[in-house]
């Protein structure tokens, strides 16, 4: 699968390519070619060292909440590919591959948001929840995962999501 050559996928950083060769919008995912679903090789090429974080998070969530279905979804040119982890029909978290990191995305209802504030989560995650746009499905929260210390908060937020 070709990996997006555009700089800034997932980061909001403007592309450095000439305007004539640049698409109008950088996809959220670094894997943005609908014709080529992600493979282990392309995922590793994009994530680099963050591949271990991705694998550890999936394994931990399978242990805590499994069995979970892992499903790659393409949400259009603006978003690209992401992996949805579902318990039965309920999506617990979406993992979006970016250059050298990934995003953990949630749709949190107000009950889950209140539980998150009471759940001892890191301030950075609580800030992301507060700043997240509100939709009918809940707040659309995206949290970057760049290091091992980010995983504990994501695991706790999945626990909260699963319980509410």
QUIQUI-V67763 format. One line per field, one symbol per residue. ss: DSSP state (~ for helix, > for strand, _ for the rest). Layout:
# QUIQUI-V67763
ss=???
This chain:
# QUIQUI-V67763
ss=__________________~~~__________________~~~~~~~~__~~~~~~~~~~~~~~~~___>>>>>>______>>>>>>>__>>>>>>>>>__>>>>>>>>_~~~~~~~~~____~~~~~~~~~_>>>__>>>>>>>>__~~~~~~~~~~~~~~~~_
